[in-house]
Amino acid sequence: MGNLLNADTLVGNILGSMLLLGITGVTLLQFVPWGMKKLLLKQLELDNTVSVLKSSS
């Protein structure tokens, strides 16, 4: 029983850390200049296109 409780606490800590990092990332994204955001969006678009092309062949 103690092992289960320790694992539950560990999972809770990991999920809490991931949530905190996600919120921090979204907050910091507000301070990124618009030109950089456009570049990041284009990079994501290219990455998605490459993955679609790889999966279709």
All heavy atoms as atom14 arrays in JSON, in Angstrom:
{
  "sequence": "MGNLLNADTLVGNILGSMLLLGITGVTLLQFVPWGMKKLLLKQLELDNTVSVLKSSS",
  "atom14_mask": [
    [1, 1, 1, 1, 1, 1, 1, 1, 0, 0, 0, 0, 0, 0],
    [1, 1, 1, 1, 0, 0, 0, 0, 0, 0, 0, 0, 0, 0],
    [1, 1, 1, 1, 1, 1, 1, 1, 0, 0, 0, 0, 0, 0],
    [1, 1, 1, 1, 1, 1, 1, 1, 0, 0, 0, 0, 0, 0],
    [1, 1, 1, 1, 1, 1, 1, 1, 0, 0, 0, 0, 0, 0],
    [1, 1, 1, 1, 1, 1, 1, 1, 0, 0, 0, 0, 0, 0],
    [1, 1, 1, 1, 1, 0, 0, 0, 0, 0, 0, 0, 0, 0],
    [1, 1, 1, 1, 1, 1, 1, 1, 0, 0, 0, 0, 0, 0],
    [1, 1, 1, 1, 1, 1, 1, 0, 0, 0, 0, 0, 0, 0],
    [1, 1, 1, 1, 1, 1, 1, 1, 0, 0, 0, 0, 0, 0],
    [1, 1, 1, 1, 1, 1, 1, 0, 0, 0, 0, 0, 0, 0],
    [1, 1, 1, 1, 0, 0, 0, 0, 0, 0, 0, 0, 0, 0],
    [1, 1, 1, 1, 1, 1, 1, 1, 0, 0, 0, 0, 0, 0],
    [1, 1, 1, 1, 1, 1, 1, 1, 0, 0, 0, 0, 0, 0],
    [1, 1, 1, 1, 1, 1, 1, 1, 0, 0, 0, 0, 0, 0],
    [1, 1, 1, 1, 0, 0, 0, 0, 0, 0, 0, 0, 0, 0],
    [1, 1, 1, 1, 1, 1, 0, 0, 0, 0, 0, 0, 0, 0],
    [1, 1, 1, 1, 1, 1, 1, 1, 0, 0, 0, 0, 0, 0],
    [1, 1, 1, 1, 1, 1, 1, 1, 0, 0, 0, 0, 0, 0],
    [1, 1, 1, 1, 1, 1, 1, 1, 0, 0, 0, 0, 0, 0],
    [1, 1, 1, 1, 1, 1, 1, 1, 0, 0, 0, 0, 0, 0],
    [1, 1, 1, 1, 0, 0, 0, 0, 0, 0, 0, 0, 0, 0],
    [1, 1, 1, 1, 1, 1, 1, 1, 0, 0, 0, 0, 0, 0],
    [1, 1, 1, 1, 1, 1, 1, 0, 0, 0, 0, 0, 0, 0],
    [1, 1, 1, 1, 0, 0, 0, 0, 0, 0, 0, 0, 0, 0],
    [1, 1, 1, 1, 1, 1, 1, 0, 0, 0, 0, 0, 0, 0],
    [1, 1, 1, 1, 1, 1, 1, 0, 0, 0, 0, 0, 0, 0],
    [1, 1, 1, 1, 1, 1, 1, 1, 0, 0, 0, 0, 0, 0],
    [1, 1, 1, 1, 1, 1, 1, 1, 0, 0, 0, 0, 0, 0],
    [1, 1, 1, 1, 1, 1, 1, 1, 1, 0, 0, 0, 0, 0],
    [1, 1, 1, 1, 1, 1, 1, 1, 1, 1, 1, 0, 0, 0],
    [1, 1, 1, 1, 1, 1, 1, 0, 0, 0, 0, 0, 0, 0],
    [1, 1, 1, 1, 1, 1, 1, 0, 0, 0, 0, 0, 0, 0],
    [1, 1, 1, 1, 1, 1, 1, 1, 1, 1, 1, 1, 1, 1],
    [1, 1, 1, 1, 0, 0, 0, 0, 0, 0, 0, 0, 0, 0],
    [1, 1, 1, 1, 1, 1, 1, 1, 0, 0, 0, 0, 0, 0],
    [1, 1, 1, 1, 1, 1, 1, 1, 1, 0, 0, 0, 0, 0],
    [1, 1, 1, 1, 1, 1, 1, 1, 1, 0, 0, 0, 0, 0],
    [1, 1, 1, 1, 1, 1, 1, 1, 0, 0, 0, 0, 0, 0],
    [1, 1, 1, 1, 1, 1, 1, 1, 0, 0, 0, 0, 0, 0],
    [1, 1, 1, 1, 1, 1, 1, 1, 0, 0, 0, 0, 0, 0],
    [1, 1, 1, 1, 1, 1, 1, 1, 1, 0, 0, 0, 0, 0],
    [1, 1, 1, 1, 1, 1, 1, 1, 1, 0, 0, 0, 0, 0],
    [1, 1, 1, 1, 1, 1, 1, 1, 0, 0, 0, 0, 0, 0],
    [1, 1, 1, 1, 1, 1, 1, 1, 1, 0, 0, 0, 0, 0],
    [1, 1, 1, 1, 1, 1, 1, 1, 0, 0, 0, 0, 0, 0],
    [1, 1, 1, 1, 1, 1, 1, 1, 0, 0, 0, 0, 0, 0],
    [1, 1, 1, 1, 1, 1, 1, 1, 0, 0, 0, 0, 0, 0],
    [1, 1, 1, 1, 1, 1, 1, 0, 0, 0, 0, 0, 0, 0],
    [1, 1, 1, 1, 1, 1, 1, 0, 0, 0, 0, 0, 0, 0],
    [1, 1, 1, 1, 1, 1, 0, 0, 0, 0, 0, 0, 0, 0],
    [1, 1, 1, 1, 1, 1, 1, 0, 0, 0, 0, 0, 0, 0],
    [1, 1, 1, 1, 1, 1, 1, 1, 0, 0, 0, 0, 0, 0],
    [1, 1, 1, 1, 1, 1, 1, 1, 1, 0, 0, 0, 0, 0],
    [1, 1, 1, 1, 1, 1, 0, 0, 0, 0, 0, 0, 0, 0],
    [1, 1, 1, 1, 1, 1, 0, 0, 0, 0, 0, 0, 0, 0],
    [1, 1, 1, 1, 1, 1, 0, 0, 0, 0, 0, 0, 0, 0]
  ],
  "atom14_positions": [
    [[0.83, -1.19, 0.0], [0.0, 0.0, 0.0], [0.87, 1.25, 0.0], [0.57, 2.22, -0.67], [-0.92, -0.04, 1.23], [-1.96, 1.01, 1.22], [-3.11, 0.67, -0.12], [-4.32, 1.89, 0.19], [0.0, 0.0, 0.0], [0.0, 0.0, 0.0], [0.0, 0.0, 0.0], [0.0, 0.0, 0.0], [0.0, 0.0, 0.0], [0.0, 0.0, 0.0]],
    [[1.95, 1.2, 0.75], [2.85, 2.35, 0.81], [3.48, 2.65, -0.54], [3.69, 3.81, -0.9], [0.0, 0.0, 0.0], [0.0, 0.0, 0.0], [0.0, 0.0, 0.0], [0.0, 0.0, 0.0], [0.0, 0.0, 0.0], [0.0, 0.0, 0.0], [0.0, 0.0, 0.0], [0.0, 0.0, 0.0], [0.0, 0.0, 0.0], [0.0, 0.0, 0.0]],
    [[3.8, 1.59, -1.28], [4.39, 1.78, -2.62], [3.41, 2.48, -3.54], [3.79, 3.33, -4.34], [4.8, 0.44, -3.22], [6.03, -0.13, -2.53], [6.8, 0.61, -1.93], [6.18, -1.44, -2.61], [0.0, 0.0, 0.0], [0.0, 0.0, 0.0], [0.0, 0.0, 0.0], [0.0, 0.0, 0.0], [0.0, 0.0, 0.0], [0.0, 0.0, 0.0]],
    [[2.14, 2.11, -3.47], [1.13, 2.75, -4.31], [0.99, 4.24, -3.97], [0.87, 5.08, -4.84], [-0.22, 2.06, -4.16], [-0.37, 0.71, -4.85], [-1.71, 0.1, -4.52], [-0.22, 0.87, -6.35], [0.0, 0.0, 0.0], [0.0, 0.0, 0.0], [0.0, 0.0, 0.0], [0.0, 0.0, 0.0], [0.0, 0.0, 0.0], [0.0, 0.0, 0.0]],
    [[1.01, 4.54, -2.69], [0.88, 5.94, -2.27], [2.09, 6.75, -2.71], [1.96, 7.9, -3.15], [0.7, 6.03, -0.75], [-0.64, 5.55, -0.22], [-0.65, 5.59, 1.29], [-1.77, 6.38, -0.78], [0.0, 0.0, 0.0], [0.0, 0.0, 0.0], [0.0, 0.0, 0.0], [0.0, 0.0, 0.0], [0.0, 0.0, 0.0], [0.0, 0.0, 0.0]],
    [[3.28, 6.17, -2.61], [4.48, 6.87, -3.06], [4.44, 7.09, -4.56], [4.83, 8.15, -5.05], [5.73, 6.09, -2.68], [6.03, 6.18, -1.2], [5.58, 7.11, -0.54], [6.74, 5.21, -0.68], [0.0, 0.0, 0.0], [0.0, 0.0, 0.0], [0.0, 0.0, 0.0], [0.0, 0.0, 0.0], [0.0, 0.0, 0.0], [0.0, 0.0, 0.0]],
    [[3.98, 6.11, -5.33], [3.88, 6.25, -6.78], [2.85, 7.32, -7.13], [3.06, 8.11, -8.05], [3.51, 4.93, -7.43], [0.0, 0.0, 0.0], [0.0, 0.0, 0.0], [0.0, 0.0, 0.0], [0.0, 0.0, 0.0], [0.0, 0.0, 0.0], [0.0, 0.0, 0.0], [0.0, 0.0, 0.0], [0.0, 0.0, 0.0], [0.0, 0.0, 0.0]],
    [[1.74, 7.36, -6.38], [0.71, 8.35, -6.64], [1.25, 9.76, -6.38], [0.99, 10.69, -7.14], [-0.5, 8.07, -5.75], [-1.68, 8.93, -6.11], [-1.86, 9.21, -7.31], [-2.43, 9.32, -5.2], [0.0, 0.0, 0.0], [0.0, 0.0, 0.0], [0.0, 0.0, 0.0], [0.0, 0.0, 0.0], [0.0, 0.0, 0.0], [0.0, 0.0, 0.0]],
    [[2.03, 9.91, -5.34], [2.63, 11.2, -5.02], [3.62, 11.61, -6.12], [3.65, 12.77, -6.53], [3.36, 11.14, -3.67], [2.43, 10.7, -2.68], [3.92, 12.48, -3.28], [0.0, 0.0, 0.0], [0.0, 0.0, 0.0], [0.0, 0.0, 0.0], [0.0, 0.0, 0.0], [0.0, 0.0, 0.0], [0.0, 0.0, 0.0], [0.0, 0.0, 0.0]],
    [[4.39, 10.64, -6.59], [5.37, 10.91, -7.65], [4.67, 11.36, -8.93], [5.07, 12.33, -9.55], [6.21, 9.67, -7.91], [7.28, 9.79, -8.99], [8.32, 10.82, -8.58], [7.94, 8.45, -9.24], [0.0, 0.0, 0.0], [0.0, 0.0, 0.0], [0.0, 0.0, 0.0], [0.0, 0.0, 0.0], [0.0, 0.0, 0.0], [0.0, 0.0, 0.0]],
    [[3.6, 10.65, -9.3], [2.84, 11.02, -10.5], [2.24, 12.41, -10.33], [2.26, 13.23, -11.25], [1.75, 9.96, -10.8], [0.8, 10.45, -11.88], [2.39, 8.66, -11.22], [0.0, 0.0, 0.0], [0.0, 0.0, 0.0], [0.0, 0.0, 0.0], [0.0, 0.0, 0.0], [0.0, 0.0, 0.0], [0.0, 0.0, 0.0], [0.0, 0.0, 0.0]],
    [[1.72, 12.7, -9.17], [1.16, 14.02, -8.89], [2.2, 15.11, -9.01], [1.94, 16.17, -9.57], [0.0, 0.0, 0.0], [0.0, 0.0, 0.0], [0.0, 0.0, 0.0], [0.0, 0.0, 0.0], [0.0, 0.0, 0.0], [0.0, 0.0, 0.0], [0.0, 0.0, 0.0], [0.0, 0.0, 0.0], [0.0, 0.0, 0.0], [0.0, 0.0, 0.0]],
    [[3.4, 14.85, -8.5], [4.48, 15.84, -8.61], [4.9, 16.07, -10.05], [5.14, 17.19, -10.47], [5.7, 15.39, -7.79], [5.47, 15.54, -6.3], [4.6, 16.27, -5.87], [6.23, 14.8, -5.52], [0.0, 0.0, 0.0], [0.0, 0.0, 0.0], [0.0, 0.0, 0.0], [0.0, 0.0, 0.0], [0.0, 0.0, 0.0], [0.0, 0.0, 0.0]],
    [[4.96, 14.99, -10.83], [5.35, 15.11, -12.24], [4.29, 15.9, -13.0], [4.61, 16.81, -13.77], [5.57, 13.71, -12.86], [6.83, 13.08, -12.28], [5.67, 13.8, -14.38], [7.03, 11.63, -12.67], [0.0, 0.0, 0.0], [0.0, 0.0, 0.0], [0.0, 0.0, 0.0], [0.0, 0.0, 0.0], [0.0, 0.0, 0.0], [0.0, 0.0, 0.0]],
    [[3.01, 15.57, -12.8], [1.94, 16.3, -13.49], [1.91, 17.77, -13.07], [1.69, 18.65, -13.89], [0.59, 15.63, -13.21], [0.38, 14.28, -13.87], [-0.96, 13.69, -13.45], [0.46, 14.39, -15.37], [0.0, 0.0, 0.0], [0.0, 0.0, 0.0], [0.0, 0.0, 0.0], [0.0, 0.0, 0.0], [0.0, 0.0, 0.0], [0.0, 0.0, 0.0]],
    [[2.13, 18.03, -11.8], [2.17, 19.41, -11.33], [3.32, 20.19, -11.96], [3.16, 21.34, -12.34], [0.0, 0.0, 0.0], [0.0, 0.0, 0.0], [0.0, 0.0, 0.0], [0.0, 0.0, 0.0], [0.0, 0.0, 0.0], [0.0, 0.0, 0.0], [0.0, 0.0, 0.0], [0.0, 0.0, 0.0], [0.0, 0.0, 0.0], [0.0, 0.0, 0.0]],
    [[4.46, 19.56, -12.09], [5.61, 20.2, -12.72], [5.35, 20.49, -14.19], [5.69, 21.55, -14.7], [6.86, 19.33, -12.59], [7.18, 19.13, -11.24], [0.0, 0.0, 0.0], [0.0, 0.0, 0.0], [0.0, 0.0, 0.0], [0.0, 0.0, 0.0], [0.0, 0.0, 0.0], [0.0, 0.0, 0.0], [0.0, 0.0, 0.0], [0.0, 0.0, 0.0]],
    [[4.72, 19.51, -14.88], [4.41, 19.71, -16.29], [3.43, 20.87, -16.47], [3.57, 21.68, -17.39], [3.84, 18.43, -16.9], [4.88, 17.35, -17.09], [4.21, 15.77, -17.62], [3.32, 16.22, -19.08], [0.0, 0.0, 0.0], [0.0, 0.0, 0.0], [0.0, 0.0, 0.0], [0.0, 0.0, 0.0], [0.0, 0.0, 0.0], [0.0, 0.0, 0.0]],
    [[2.44, 20.96, -15.6], [1.46, 22.05, -15.66], [2.15, 23.39, -15.43], [1.9, 24.36, -16.15], [0.36, 21.82, -14.64], [-0.73, 22.87, -14.58], [-1.51, 22.89, -15.89], [-1.68, 22.6, -13.42], [0.0, 0.0, 0.0], [0.0, 0.0, 0.0], [0.0, 0.0, 0.0], [0.0, 0.0, 0.0], [0.0, 0.0, 0.0], [0.0, 0.0, 0.0]],
    [[3.02, 23.45, -14.44], [3.74, 24.69, -14.14], [4.62, 25.11, -15.31], [4.65, 26.29, -15.7], [4.58, 24.51, -12.88], [5.35, 25.72, -12.39], [4.38, 26.83, -12.02], [6.21, 25.37, -11.21], [0.0, 0.0, 0.0], [0.0, 0.0, 0.0], [0.0, 0.0, 0.0], [0.0, 0.0, 0.0], [0.0, 0.0, 0.0], [0.0, 0.0, 0.0]],
    [[5.33, 24.15, -15.93], [6.17, 24.47, -17.08], [5.33, 24.93, -18.27], [5.72, 25.84, -19.01], [7.03, 23.27, -17.47], [8.18, 22.94, -16.52], [8.83, 21.63, -16.93], [9.2, 24.06, -16.5], [0.0, 0.0, 0.0], [0.0, 0.0, 0.0], [0.0, 0.0, 0.0], [0.0, 0.0, 0.0], [0.0, 0.0, 0.0], [0.0, 0.0, 0.0]],
    [[4.18, 24.32, -18.47], [3.29, 24.72, -19.56], [2.78, 26.13, -19.38], [2.77, 26.92, -20.32], [0.0, 0.0, 0.0], [0.0, 0.0, 0.0], [0.0, 0.0, 0.0], [0.0, 0.0, 0.0], [0.0, 0.0, 0.0], [0.0, 0.0, 0.0], [0.0, 0.0, 0.0], [0.0, 0.0, 0.0], [0.0, 0.0, 0.0], [0.0, 0.0, 0.0]],
    [[2.36, 26.46, -18.18], [1.87, 27.82, -17.9], [3.0, 28.82, -18.07], [2.81, 29.9, -18.64], [1.27, 27.89, -16.48], [-0.02, 27.08, -16.44], [1.04, 29.31, -16.05], [-0.59, 26.9, -15.05], [0.0, 0.0, 0.0], [0.0, 0.0, 0.0], [0.0, 0.0, 0.0], [0.0, 0.0, 0.0], [0.0, 0.0, 0.0], [0.0, 0.0, 0.0]],
    [[4.19, 28.48, -17.62], [5.34, 29.37, -17.78], [5.65, 29.59, -19.26], [5.92, 30.72, -19.68], [6.58, 28.78, -17.07], [6.25, 28.54, -15.7], [7.76, 29.72, -17.15], [0.0, 0.0, 0.0], [0.0, 0.0, 0.0], [0.0, 0.0, 0.0], [0.0, 0.0, 0.0], [0.0, 0.0, 0.0], [0.0, 0.0, 0.0], [0.0, 0.0, 0.0]],
    [[5.59, 28.53, -20.06], [5.85, 28.64, -21.49], [4.84, 29.54, -22.18], [5.2, 30.38, -23.01], [0.0, 0.0, 0.0], [0.0, 0.0, 0.0], [0.0, 0.0, 0.0], [0.0, 0.0, 0.0], [0.0, 0.0, 0.0], [0.0, 0.0, 0.0], [0.0, 0.0, 0.0], [0.0, 0.0, 0.0], [0.0, 0.0, 0.0], [0.0, 0.0, 0.0]],
    [[3.57, 29.38, -21.85], [2.53, 30.22, -22.45], [2.72, 31.67, -22.05], [2.55, 32.59, -22.85], [1.12, 29.7, -22.05], [0.04, 30.69, -22.41], [0.86, 28.36, -22.7], [0.0, 0.0, 0.0], [0.0, 0.0, 0.0], [0.0, 0.0, 0.0], [0.0, 0.0, 0.0], [0.0, 0.0, 0.0], [0.0, 0.0, 0.0], [0.0, 0.0, 0.0]],
    [[3.08, 31.89, -20.8], [3.31, 33.26, -20.33], [4.49, 33.9, -21.05], [4.42, 35.06, -21.47], [3.55, 33.27, -18.8], [2.44, 32.64, -18.16], [3.71, 34.68, -18.29], [0.0, 0.0, 0.0], [0.0, 0.0, 0.0], [0.0, 0.0, 0.0], [0.0, 0.0, 0.0], [0.0, 0.0, 0.0], [0.0, 0.0, 0.0], [0.0, 0.0, 0.0]],
    [[5.58, 33.16, -21.21], [6.76, 33.7, -21.88], [6.51, 33.92, -23.37], [7.12, 34.8, -23.97], [7.95, 32.77, -21.68], [8.52, 32.73, -20.27], [9.64, 31.7, -20.18], [9.03, 34.09, -19.84], [0.0, 0.0, 0.0], [0.0, 0.0, 0.0], [0.0, 0.0, 0.0], [0.0, 0.0, 0.0], [0.0, 0.0, 0.0], [0.0, 0.0, 0.0]],
    [[5.61, 33.15, -23.96], [5.31, 33.29, -25.39], [4.72, 34.66, -25.7], [4.86, 35.16, -26.81], [4.35, 32.18, -25.83], [4.18, 31.98, -27.32], [5.51, 31.61, -27.96], [3.16, 30.91, -27.6], [0.0, 0.0, 0.0], [0.0, 0.0, 0.0], [0.0, 0.0, 0.0], [0.0, 0.0, 0.0], [0.0, 0.0, 0.0], [0.0, 0.0, 0.0]],
    [[4.1, 35.29, -24.72], [3.53, 36.62, -24.92], [4.62, 37.66, -25.18], [4.36, 38.69, -25.8], [2.7, 37.04, -23.71], [1.48, 36.18, -23.49], [0.75, 36.55, -22.22], [1.17, 37.45, -21.51], [-0.32, 35.85, -21.94], [0.0, 0.0, 0.0], [0.0, 0.0, 0.0], [0.0, 0.0, 0.0], [0.0, 0.0, 0.0], [0.0, 0.0, 0.0]],
    [[5.83, 37.42, -24.72], [6.91, 38.39, -24.84], [7.77, 38.16, -26.08], [8.73, 38.88, -26.31], [7.8, 38.36, -23.59], [7.06, 38.74, -22.35], [6.71, 37.78, -21.41], [6.68, 40.04, -22.13], [6.01, 38.12, -20.28], [5.97, 40.4, -20.99], [5.63, 39.44, -20.06], [0.0, 0.0, 0.0], [0.0, 0.0, 0.0], [0.0, 0.0, 0.0]],
    [[7.41, 37.15, -26.9], [8.15, 36.87, -28.13], [7.68, 37.86, -29.2], [6.48, 38.05, -29.38], [7.91, 35.41, -28.59], [8.58, 35.14, -29.92], [8.4, 34.45, -27.53], [0.0, 0.0, 0.0], [0.0, 0.0, 0.0], [0.0, 0.0, 0.0], [0.0, 0.0, 0.0], [0.0, 0.0, 0.0], [0.0, 0.0, 0.0], [0.0, 0.0, 0.0]],
    [[8.6, 38.5, -29.91], [8.2, 39.45, -30.95], [7.38, 38.78, -32.05], [7.52, 37.57, -32.29], [9.53, 39.95, -31.52], [10.56, 39.61, -30.51], [10.04, 38.44, -29.75], [0.0, 0.0, 0.0], [0.0, 0.0, 0.0], [0.0, 0.0, 0.0], [0.0, 0.0, 0.0], [0.0, 0.0, 0.0], [0.0, 0.0, 0.0], [0.0, 0.0, 0.0]],
    [[6.52, 39.56, -32.74], [5.61, 39.02, -33.73], [6.35, 38.31, -34.87], [5.92, 37.26, -35.34], [4.71, 40.11, -34.28], [3.88, 39.65, -35.43], [3.93, 40.08, -36.71], [2.88, 38.62, -35.42], [3.04, 39.41, -37.5], [2.38, 38.5, -36.73], [2.37, 37.78, -34.44], [1.39, 37.58, -37.07], [1.38, 36.87, -34.78], [0.9, 36.78, -36.08]],
    [[7.46, 38.86, -35.32], [8.22, 38.24, -36.4], [8.72, 36.86, -36.02], [8.7, 35.93, -36.83], [0.0, 0.0, 0.0], [0.0, 0.0, 0.0], [0.0, 0.0, 0.0], [0.0, 0.0, 0.0], [0.0, 0.0, 0.0], [0.0, 0.0, 0.0], [0.0, 0.0, 0.0], [0.0, 0.0, 0.0], [0.0, 0.0, 0.0], [0.0, 0.0, 0.0]],
    [[9.13, 36.7, -34.79], [9.61, 35.4, -34.32], [8.45, 34.41, -34.24], [8.6, 33.23, -34.55], [10.26, 35.55, -32.94], [10.9, 34.29, -32.44], [12.23, 33.68, -33.48], [13.53, 34.78, -33.0], [0.0, 0.0, 0.0], [0.0, 0.0, 0.0], [0.0, 0.0, 0.0], [0.0, 0.0, 0.0], [0.0, 0.0, 0.0], [0.0, 0.0, 0.0]],
    [[7.27, 34.9, -33.84], [6.09, 34.03, -33.8], [5.76, 33.53, -35.2], [5.41, 32.36, -35.38], [4.9, 34.77, -33.21], [4.96, 34.97, -31.72], [3.73, 35.67, -31.21], [3.86, 36.04, -29.75], [2.72, 36.8, -29.26], [0.0, 0.0, 0.0], [0.0, 0.0, 0.0], [0.0, 0.0, 0.0], [0.0, 0.0, 0.0], [0.0, 0.0, 0.0]],
    [[5.87, 34.42, -36.19], [5.58, 34.01, -37.57], [6.57, 32.94, -38.02], [6.18, 31.97, -38.67], [5.65, 35.21, -38.52], [4.4, 36.06, -38.53], [4.5, 37.21, -39.48], [4.22, 36.77, -40.89], [4.11, 37.89, -41.83], [0.0, 0.0, 0.0], [0.0, 0.0, 0.0], [0.0, 0.0, 0.0], [0.0, 0.0, 0.0], [0.0, 0.0, 0.0]],
    [[7.84, 33.11, -37.67], [8.84, 32.1, -38.02], [8.55, 30.76, -37.35], [8.68, 29.71, -37.98], [10.24, 32.58, -37.62], [10.88, 33.63, -38.52], [12.19, 34.11, -37.92], [11.12, 33.05, -39.9], [0.0, 0.0, 0.0], [0.0, 0.0, 0.0], [0.0, 0.0, 0.0], [0.0, 0.0, 0.0], [0.0, 0.0, 0.0], [0.0, 0.0, 0.0]],
    [[8.17, 30.8, -36.09], [7.85, 29.56, -35.38], [6.64, 28.87, -36.0], [6.63, 27.64, -36.16], [7.57, 29.86, -33.9], [8.78, 30.22, -33.06], [8.34, 30.67, -31.66], [9.73, 29.06, -32.95], [0.0, 0.0, 0.0], [0.0, 0.0, 0.0], [0.0, 0.0, 0.0], [0.0, 0.0, 0.0], [0.0, 0.0, 0.0], [0.0, 0.0, 0.0]],
    [[5.62, 29.65, -36.39], [4.44, 29.07, -37.01], [4.79, 28.45, -38.37], [4.3, 27.37, -38.72], [3.35, 30.12, -37.17], [2.68, 30.56, -35.88], [1.71, 31.72, -36.15], [1.94, 29.4, -35.23], [0.0, 0.0, 0.0], [0.0, 0.0, 0.0], [0.0, 0.0, 0.0], [0.0, 0.0, 0.0], [0.0, 0.0, 0.0], [0.0, 0.0, 0.0]],
    [[5.65, 29.12, -39.14], [6.07, 28.57, -40.43], [6.86, 27.28, -40.23], [6.72, 26.32, -40.99], [6.92, 29.59, -41.21], [6.12, 30.65, -41.88], [5.29, 30.04, -42.98], [4.47, 31.09, -43.68], [3.52, 30.52, -44.62], [0.0, 0.0, 0.0], [0.0, 0.0, 0.0], [0.0, 0.0, 0.0], [0.0, 0.0, 0.0], [0.0, 0.0, 0.0]],
    [[7.7, 27.24, -39.21], [8.48, 26.04, -38.94], [7.57, 24.88, -38.57], [7.76, 23.76, -39.03], [9.49, 26.3, -37.81], [10.4, 25.13, -37.54], [11.28, 24.79, -38.72], [11.85, 25.67, -39.33], [11.38, 23.52, -39.04], [0.0, 0.0, 0.0], [0.0, 0.0, 0.0], [0.0, 0.0, 0.0], [0.0, 0.0, 0.0], [0.0, 0.0, 0.0]],
    [[6.55, 25.15, -37.75], [5.59, 24.1, -37.4], [4.84, 23.62, -38.63], [4.6, 22.43, -38.8], [4.59, 24.63, -36.37], [5.09, 24.77, -34.95], [4.05, 25.45, -34.08], [5.43, 23.4, -34.38], [0.0, 0.0, 0.0], [0.0, 0.0, 0.0], [0.0, 0.0, 0.0], [0.0, 0.0, 0.0], [0.0, 0.0, 0.0], [0.0, 0.0, 0.0]],
    [[4.48, 24.56, -39.5], [3.77, 24.2, -40.73], [4.64, 23.31, -41.61], [4.17, 22.31, -42.15], [3.39, 25.49, -41.47], [2.48, 25.32, -42.63], [2.12, 26.65, -43.27], [1.85, 27.61, -42.54], [2.14, 26.71, -44.51], [0.0, 0.0, 0.0], [0.0, 0.0, 0.0], [0.0, 0.0, 0.0], [0.0, 0.0, 0.0], [0.0, 0.0, 0.0]],
    [[5.92, 23.66, -41.74], [6.83, 22.85, -42.54], [7.03, 21.46, -41.92], [7.07, 20.46, -42.63], [8.18, 23.55, -42.69], [8.21, 24.75, -43.63], [9.54, 25.47, -43.51], [7.97, 24.31, -45.05], [0.0, 0.0, 0.0], [0.0, 0.0, 0.0], [0.0, 0.0, 0.0], [0.0, 0.0, 0.0], [0.0, 0.0, 0.0], [0.0, 0.0, 0.0]],
    [[7.17, 21.42, -40.61], [7.33, 20.13, -39.92], [6.11, 19.24, -40.15], [6.24, 18.04, -40.39], [7.56, 20.34, -38.43], [8.91, 20.93, -38.13], [9.78, 20.93, -39.02], [9.12, 21.4, -36.99], [0.0, 0.0, 0.0], [0.0, 0.0, 0.0], [0.0, 0.0, 0.0], [0.0, 0.0, 0.0], [0.0, 0.0, 0.0], [0.0, 0.0, 0.0]],
    [[4.91, 19.83, -40.06], [3.7, 19.06, -40.27], [3.62, 18.57, -41.71], [3.21, 17.44, -41.97], [2.46, 19.9, -39.94], [2.31, 20.13, -38.46], [2.83, 19.37, -37.65], [1.61, 21.19, -38.1], [0.0, 0.0, 0.0], [0.0, 0.0, 0.0], [0.0, 0.0, 0.0], [0.0, 0.0, 0.0], [0.0, 0.0, 0.0], [0.0, 0.0, 0.0]],
    [[4.02, 19.41, -42.67], [3.99, 19.02, -44.08], [4.95, 17.86, -44.32], [4.62, 16.89, -45.01], [4.38, 20.22, -44.97], [3.5, 21.3, -44.69], [4.29, 19.86, -46.44], [0.0, 0.0, 0.0], [0.0, 0.0, 0.0], [0.0, 0.0, 0.0], [0.0, 0.0, 0.0], [0.0, 0.0, 0.0], [0.0, 0.0, 0.0], [0.0, 0.0, 0.0]],
    [[6.13, 17.93, -43.74], [7.12, 16.86, -43.9], [6.59, 15.56, -43.32], [6.7, 14.48, -43.93], [8.47, 17.25, -43.26], [9.4, 16.06, -43.16], [9.12, 18.36, -44.05], [0.0, 0.0, 0.0], [0.0, 0.0, 0.0], [0.0, 0.0, 0.0], [0.0, 0.0, 0.0], [0.0, 0.0, 0.0], [0.0, 0.0, 0.0], [0.0, 0.0, 0.0]],
    [[5.98, 15.62, -42.14], [5.46, 14.4, -41.52], [4.31, 13.81, -42.33], [4.18, 12.59, -42.44], [5.03, 14.66, -40.07], [3.93, 15.55, -40.04], [0.0, 0.0, 0.0], [0.0, 0.0, 0.0], [0.0, 0.0, 0.0], [0.0, 0.0, 0.0], [0.0, 0.0, 0.0], [0.0, 0.0, 0.0], [0.0, 0.0, 0.0], [0.0, 0.0, 0.0]],
    [[3.47, 14.68, -42.94], [2.38, 14.18, -43.79], [2.95, 13.51, -45.04], [2.5, 12.44, -45.46], [1.41, 15.33, -44.16], [0.47, 14.92, -45.27], [0.63, 15.77, -42.94], [0.0, 0.0, 0.0], [0.0, 0.0, 0.0], [0.0, 0.0, 0.0], [0.0, 0.0, 0.0], [0.0, 0.0, 0.0], [0.0, 0.0, 0.0], [0.0, 0.0, 0.0]],
    [[3.97, 14.13, -45.62], [4.57, 13.56, -46.82], [5.25, 12.22, -46.52], [5.18, 11.29, -47.31], [5.59, 14.53, -47.43], [5.0, 15.76, -48.1], [6.12, 16.72, -48.52], [4.17, 15.37, -49.31], [0.0, 0.0, 0.0], [0.0, 0.0, 0.0], [0.0, 0.0, 0.0], [0.0, 0.0, 0.0], [0.0, 0.0, 0.0], [0.0, 0.0, 0.0]],
    [[5.9, 12.12, -45.37], [6.55, 10.86, -45.0], [5.53, 9.76, -44.76], [5.74, 8.61, -45.13], [7.4, 11.05, -43.73], [8.73, 11.71, -43.99], [9.54, 11.78, -42.71], [10.87, 12.41, -42.94], [11.65, 12.49, -41.71], [0.0, 0.0, 0.0], [0.0, 0.0, 0.0], [0.0, 0.0, 0.0], [0.0, 0.0, 0.0], [0.0, 0.0, 0.0]],
    [[4.41, 10.11, -44.13], [3.41, 9.09, -43.81], [2.64, 8.65, -45.05], [2.13, 7.53, -45.09], [2.45, 9.6, -42.76], [1.67, 10.67, -43.26], [0.0, 0.0, 0.0], [0.0, 0.0, 0.0], [0.0, 0.0, 0.0], [0.0, 0.0, 0.0], [0.0, 0.0, 0.0], [0.0, 0.0, 0.0], [0.0, 0.0, 0.0], [0.0, 0.0, 0.0]],
    [[2.55, 9.5, -46.08], [1.78, 9.13, -47.26], [2.59, 8.27, -48.23], [2.03, 7.63, -49.1], [1.28, 10.39, -47.99], [2.37, 11.11, -48.51], [0.0, 0.0, 0.0], [0.0, 0.0, 0.0], [0.0, 0.0, 0.0], [0.0, 0.0, 0.0], [0.0, 0.0, 0.0], [0.0, 0.0, 0.0], [0.0, 0.0, 0.0], [0.0, 0.0, 0.0]],
    [[3.91, 8.27, -48.09], [4.73, 7.47, -49.05], [5.06, 6.1, -48.51], [4.71, 5.66, -47.51], [6.01, 8.19, -49.38], [6.77, 8.47, -48.23], [0.0, 0.0, 0.0], [0.0, 0.0, 0.0], [0.0, 0.0, 0.0], [0.0, 0.0, 0.0], [0.0, 0.0, 0.0], [0.0, 0.0, 0.0], [0.0, 0.0, 0.0], [0.0, 0.0, 0.0]]
  ]
}
